[in-house]
Amino acid sequence: MRITKILPLAALIIFTANQQILPQNNKLPQEAEQAMLKATRYMVETVSTNGGYVWYYRPDFSRRWGEMEAYKTMIWVQSPGTVSMGHLFLDAYRATGDEYYYQAAEKTANALVWGQSPEGGWNYVIDFAGDRSLKQWYNTIGKNGWRLEEFQHYYGNSTFDDDVTSNAARFLLRLYLEKLDPVWKPSLDKSIDFILESQYPLGGWPQRYPLKYDFNKEGHPDYTSYYTFNDDVIWENVNFLVQCYQILGQERLLDPIRRGMNFYLISQDSSGGWGQQLGMNLEAEGARTYEPKALLPRDAYGNAMLLITFYQYTGDKRFLARIPDAIDWLERVKLPVSQTSGGRYTHSTFVEMGTNKPIFVHRKGSNVKFGRYFYDYNDQKLLGHYGGKSSIQVARLKEEYSRISALSVEEATKDSPLKVERFQGEGTPQHFYNLNRTFSMNPDEKQVQTIIQSLDNEGRWLIKHASISNPYIGDGVKQELTDEFASTNVGDETDTSPFRDPSDQVYISTGDYIRNMTMLISYINSVKTNGK
């Protein structure tokens, strides 16, 4: 589960590091670029599998992990895996002009094209050994991840969960725009068509597509066909289509974009809240066995903030009309003081429909075969891997709603990517790209020197306490249903779910490589900006 990202209209403006950095060490920018290239050569030429990546590796490559343990023939599409690396390579290419990074991005794109489904989307993972190998992985490692129910069944289709398909498509869009190389256009078009084809007539999207209904777990119906807000499924698809419309200028995308935005209106519960997934009758439904049928304050906050963004896109005041209902509901369902852990939390993760009572999920047992999830009103012994409480900034939502409501329609929509107007930038929009992410990383020279000095002789940034797992040893055996693993990330030795390695073992981390490279790129961009 990811925390919902709120991307206001201002996030459509591409971020450029603008802190004025005057290098005291005139050699430091060159040293930073040398470290970047050394680290990247190691990742591309030693770590990568056919241009793709997982999340963590033992230094001897004897084991490797994405969200779960992977075979040596596998790569992870999901962030911070292959797609994140592709974006990073293009960031480095933009910053340095070194063609090596562009070539690395092409290798990553080749891996993604190889793993693209016939319909046009992507699964979490690509296995270069093919379907037989991938099915065996699902039947063993995937099947025994107690808390990772999305990996317990092989669907053979693609997922929108965790921004998997939309971000892979976004990377192909970005790579295509970099040089307008037509080699990437067919896969890009195929991914756009897939997102359009998978949209329901009412405007929402399922979690997976093509639709499947064949994984009923413990009496719970297969949830993957439900309308899905969880992990930003609907927003990320709308967001990507807006990007494509803005940059590629395809009229056919406007209706899917509008239906996607309208879905937020028709899916709001009469109470003012939202469920994170809804059935075809637009009523909230449960999903994984630790996700009961309920309304979620986190989704109510996130969706209400997006309604403000949609008003800024369209000027349609329907998007503002029921935000007060969402605010009122969020105020009503706040946790009692006794359950806020001294003010640390404001809301429960789940709110019972009808009563507005906070409900909490727990588990008993030791593994996927002999364990179970259940919920009640008791806020003790909450799940360690999901969380039962959150902190919602209702005051921020109120302020943003008041601010935008006070603007005229013309003022509110002045930067809308859907607005009919003449393009005022230099060149053409096809030479412009933004990732719709903002970040603020302006490291000082001491931080840059620390990053450079922490690179070892082979070109690795090694880390400790990686997310690893028990090796697969077979299915779980029956044990007494106790609370021993009630709040842990992993159960007994048969549970293949990930947990943090508490030892001093070192690992190669794709995520840490990305973070360090991003810091160095930001530093180089800042120095170059200051030098102009």
N, C-alpha and C positions, 0 to 999 in steps of 0.2 A: 504494500500500500504506500502510495506517495501522498505527501501533504498537498492539498489543492493549491495550485499556483494561480494568483490573481494578476492578470496582465492588463493594466489599464491602457487606454488609447496612447498615452505617452510612451508606452513600451514599443510602439511601432517605429520609433525613431532609433536609428542605429546608434549604438554606443561607441563613442570614441574617447579614449583616455585623454583627458585634457589637463591633468595636473602638470604644472610646469616643473619639470625636473631638470636641474642643472647638474650634470655628472661631475663629481669631484675627481673621480678616477676616469680619465679619458679613455682608458682601455676597457672599462667595464662593459660598455655596450657590445664591443667585439667579443669579449669573453662570454657574455651571455649568449650571443648567437652561436659561438663555438660549442657551448654546453648544450644548447638546444639541438644542434645538428648531431652531436655525438649521441645524445639520448635517443633521438629519433631513429638514427641508423640502427641502434640496438633493437628498438621495438620493431622496426620494419623488417630487418634482415635476420633477426634471431628469434624474436618472440612471436611474430605474427604467423597465423595459419592461413595461407593463400590470401593474405591481405586483411584478415579478420582477427578479432581479439576476444578474449574473455576478460574477467575482472581481476583475478589473482592467479599467480603461478608460484610454485616452488622454484627456487633458483636452478635446480637441476631438471625442471620440467617433468618431474615424476608424477605430480598431481596439479590440477588446475581447476578453477571455479568461475562460474558466472554467478547467477543467483543460487545455483546448486552446482555440485561437482560436474565437470564436463569431461567427455572423452577428448583425446588428443586431436581428433578429427573435427571437433566442434568449435564454433564461435558463437558469441552472444551478441544479438542485435541490440538488446535492451541496454540502456544507459547504466553504467559508464563503459559500455563495450564498444562494438565496432562502429556504430553510427557516431558516437561521441568522438572517437578517434578521427573519423573522417572530417568532422567539423573542425577539430583542432588542427589537423594538417592544413586545411584551407585558411584558418586564422594565421598559422605560421607563414604560409605562402604570401598572404596579404602583407604581413609585417616585414618580411625579409626579401621577397621577390625571388627566393631560391626555388628553382624548378624541382628540386628533390622533394619538397613538401607537396607540390601539386601531383607529382608522380605517385607519392605515397597515398594521396587521396584517391587517385585513380585505381590503385590496387584495392583499396577499401571498397570502392564502388563496384569493382569487378566481383568481389566476394558477395556483396549484397545482391547484385544482379543474378549471380549463380543461385542464390537462395530465395529469390523472389518466387512466390507461388504462381502457378499458371493463371490464376485470377488477377494477380497483381499486388498482393499484400505480403506480409512477413509474419512468421512465428517468432517467439522469443529467441529461438536458437536455430542455427543452421548446422547441419552435419554433412560434411563433405564425403562421408562414407555412405550417404544415401539413406533411404527410408528404412531399410532393414535395421541398420545400426541405430537410427533414431528411435524406432519402435522398441528396440531392446533397452535403450536408455530409459524410456518412459515406463517400461515394464519392471524396472529394477530400481534405479536411483530415483527417478521421478515419482514412482508409485509410493515410495516409502518416506517422502518428505511430509511429515505429519501436518505441519502448518501451511504447506505450500500446495493447496488443493488444485491450483491451476496447472500444476505439473503432474498430477496423479493420473491423468488420462490423456491418451494420444488422440487428438481430434483430426489431425491432418489438414487443418485450415489455418487461417491467419488471425492475428490478434491486434486490437486497438489498445489493449491494456498497456499502461506505463509508456504511452507515446511510442510504441514500437513501430507500427506501420506508418503513422503520420510523420515521425521524425526521420525514418529511412527515406520516405518520399521527399521530405524537406531537404535532406542532404543531396539527393539526386538533382533537385531543383537548383540548389546552390552550386553544385559542380557544373551543371549545364550552363548556368549563367556566367560562370567564371570566364569561359572562353567561347561560349556558344558552340561547343563541340557537339555536332548532331549525333554522335555515337550514344549519348546518354538520353536523347529525347524519347526513344521508344519505351524504355523502362520507366521514365518519368510519366509519360502519357498513360502507360499501363497502370501505374499506381494511382494517378488521378481518377481514371475510369473506375478503378476498384473502390475507391472511397465514394464515388457517386453511386455506383451500383449497390453498395451495401447500406446506403441510407434508407431508413424507413420512410414511407410517404408522409408521415406526420413530422419528420425532420430529425428524429433521434437516430442513434446508431446502436447496434448490439456490441457486445464485447468482442465477439469473434464472428468471422464470416469466411466462407459460406455457412449458413445456419446449420447447427447440429443440436441434437436433443438426446444424446446417448450417454450422458454421465449423470445418472441420478444417484446421489450419495446420501446414504442413511435416510432415505425417504424424501430428501430434498430434490425438487425438480432441477434439471439442468438450467443453470442461470445464464448461460453465455448468450442466449438469444434476447435477453431482456434489454430494454432501453437502459443505457449505462452512463451514469455520471461519474462513477467511481474512477479514480485515477485520471480524470480529465478526458475521458474518451470523447464525449461530444464536443467539448470545447476545442480540443486539439485538432479535430477534423474541421470544424468551422474555421479555426485559426489558419490552418494550412490552406484551405480553399480561398480565404481572404487574401493570403499572400499570393497565391496563384493568379487570382483575379487582378490584383494590384500590379503584378509584374508581367504576366503573360497576356492579360487583357482579354480573357475569354468570357463572352457574354453568357455562355451556358452555365457558368458557375454561380450566377447571381441567385437563381431560384433555390438551389441547394443551400446556399449561405443563408438566405432569408428564412427558409424552412427550419434550418438548424437553430437559428436565433429564436424563432417563434416557439420552438419546442420548450424552451425554458419557461415560457408563459403558460402553455397548456398543461405542463407537468407539475406546476406548483400545487401543493396540497391545499385544501380549503382552510387549513389551520395557518398557512403561511410558510410552512417548511417544505422540504423536499426529501424524498428517499434517494439513496445512491444508485438504486436500480429499480425499474418499474416494469410491471407486466404489460401486456398488450391492452389492458383496461386502464392504464395509466395510474394504477395503484402501486404503492411501494411494495417491494418484495424482498425476501432474503436472498442471499447468494451463497457464498461459502458457509460452512456450518458454524462459523463464528461470526457471521454477519446476519443477524436476525431481521425479520420484517420490522422496519422501524423508520423513523425520520432522523436525519443527521444534522445537528447544528453546523458542523463544518461545511456541509454541502449547501445549507441555507445561506450561510455567509458568503461562500464563494459564488454561488449562483446569483445572489443579489448584487454582488459587485460586478459580475459580468453583465447583468441587465443594465447597469449604468453605462458600461462600455458599449453595449448594443444601441443604447440611446444616442451615444456620441457617434456611432457609425451611421445611424439612420435618421435621427431627429424624431422618431416615432415615440410619442409619449406613453404608449401602452407599456413600454419597457420600464417606465418609472412607476406606473400606477399601483402595483402591488408590492413594491419594496417596503412601504410602511407595514404591510402585513407580515413580511419576513422579519422586520425589526421587532415588531410587537411579539411575535412568536419566540424569537431569540431571548427577549427579556423575560418571557413567561417561563421558559424552560431552563433558566439558570440553576446550577446546582445549589442546594442548601449550603450554608456556610460550613456546616460540619463535614461536608464532602469535598471542599475545595483545597484541601491540604494546605491550609494557611494562606489561601489566596492565590495559590499557584495555578489552579484550574478554574474555569468558569462554567463549563458545560460537560456533560457526559458525551461519549462518542455516539451513543444510540439513545433515542427518546421513544418511549412506547406510544404507539398511535392510539388516539382516543383519550388516554389518561394524561399524557404529557409527562409521565414519570420517567426519571432516568433509569435505564436498565444497563446491566453490566454482564459481560460474557466471561466465562471461566472454563477451565478444562480439568478433567481427571484422567488418569491412566498414564501410559508411558510411551505409546507409539501409535502409528496410524491405524493399525489393525485392532488394537485393544486400548482405545482411548476415545473420549467423547467430549464435545463442547456443549455447554448449556448456558442459559442466562437467567438472572434473577434481579432483585433490587439491592443486593449486597455489594458494596464497593470495595471489599477486601479481596486479596489474592487475585488481582486482575491479570490479564494476559500480558506477558512480557513482550510478545512479538507484535501486538496490535495496539495495545493501549486502550484504556477505557474512559479516559478523560482528555479534554483539550482546553486550550485557552482561546477564546474567540473575541476579537476586538470589535465589539458591537459599536463602541463609540466612534471608531474609524468609519464604519459603514454609515452611521448617522451623519457624520461630517461630510463624507463624500456625496451622499445623497442630497444633503442640503446645498452643498456647493454647486453641484451640477444642475439641480432643480432651479437655482436662482439665475442661471444663464439663459440667454435667449437661444432659440434653436440654432441660429446662425453661429453664435459663439460656441455652442456645444459641439457642433459638427464641423468646425472649420478645418480640422485635420483628418477627417474621415477618409479611410482608404477606399470607400465605396462612393464617394462624392463625384459627381460628373463635373469635370473641370479639365482645363488644359494642363499638361505636364510642364512644370516650371523648372525642373532640374536640368543639369547639363547632360548632353548625350541623350540616351533613351533609357527607359526604366529597366531594360534587360541588363544593364550594366550595374544595377543597384541591387543589393541584397541585404536583408536584415533577418536575423534569427528570431526576432520577437522575444529576445531575452535581454535583460539589462543586468549588468554586473558592475561592481566598483572594486577594481583591484589596481592600486597604484603603489606598488612596493617601493620602499626606499632602498638606498644602495646596500645597506646592511642586510636587508632581507634577500636581495638579489645575490649578494656574495655568499650568504648561507646556502641558498639553493644550489649555486654553482659548486661550492665546496663539498656539498653532500652527495654529489654525483661520483660514483666509484670509477675505478680505472676501466671497467668494461662498458661504462655508459649507463649504469643502472641507478635509480633511486630506490633503494631497498627500504622496506618498512616492516614493522612488527605488528602483531595483533590483527592480522587479516581475518576476513570472514571465510571460514573453512567449514568442514563438515565431517561427520563420521563416514568412513568408507562403507560402501554397501556390503553387508554380510548376510543378507537374506531378510525375509519378512519377519515382523515382530512376533513374539510369543506372548501367550496370555499371562497377564499379571494382575494383581489386585488393583482396583481403581482407587489410587491414592492421590493426594495433592502434591506429591513430591515434585512433579514437573508443571505445577499449575502456572507458574510465572517465569519459567525458563524459556529460552529460545529453542531449545532442543530437548527431546525426551531421552529415552534410553539409547543404547549403542546401535539399535537398528534404525533409529530415526536419522534420515539423511538431510534434515533441515540444517541451514547454516547457523554458525555461532562464531563469536570472536575467539581466536586462538589466544589464550592467556600467557603462552610461553614466550620465550625470546627468539623463537624461530623467525627468520626473515623471509620476506616474500617480494616478488615483483608485483607492483600494483598499477594497473592501467589508470585507475582513478587518480592516484598520486602523480603519475606521469602527467596527466592532463592538468592537474592543479598547478604543478610546478611550471609546466610549459606556459600555461595561461598567465602566470605571474611574470615570467620572463618576456612574453609577448607584450603584455601591458607596459612593462618597463621600456622596452624598445620603442613602442609606439609613442610613449610619452616623451622620450628623448628626441625622437624625430619630429614630433609636433613642436617641441620647444625650439628646435634648430631651424624651423622654417622662418 
